[in-house]
Amino acid sequence: MRLDITYRYALLHLFYKKIKAIAAAIELNEVYGEGTMSVRTVESWFRRFKSGDLSVEDKPRSGRPSQFDEDALAQVVEQDPKTTVRELAIKLQKPVMSVYRHLIAIGKVGLN
């Protein structure tokens, strides 16, 4: 899952403070909510930083670009905010996890 830029800057800050990955994950989960970030994710970002890549921006990805219509998703959610993710997936004929990721992207679902 794509990390919010806020978490990335927090990770960079903790990396500069030389905090261990497990302690960084614990701290981030305490601050931003349980389940925000796994130790493996922190380790992955710390490896990236240690290699000299201090950018917190996304790297270009290969493959087909997403054809998910977030405007249509937002419209369906606005019409009935109590619709479940599974119901949205059926209405939009998309995988449940894709719908969930795009709900996060448009700010309709929190990460905690």
PyMOL commands that set and color helices and strands:
alter all, ss='L'
color gray80, all
select helices_A, chain A and resi 5-16+21-32+39-50+70-79+85-92+96-105
alter helices_A, ss='H'
color red, helices_A
deselect
rebuild
show_as cartoon
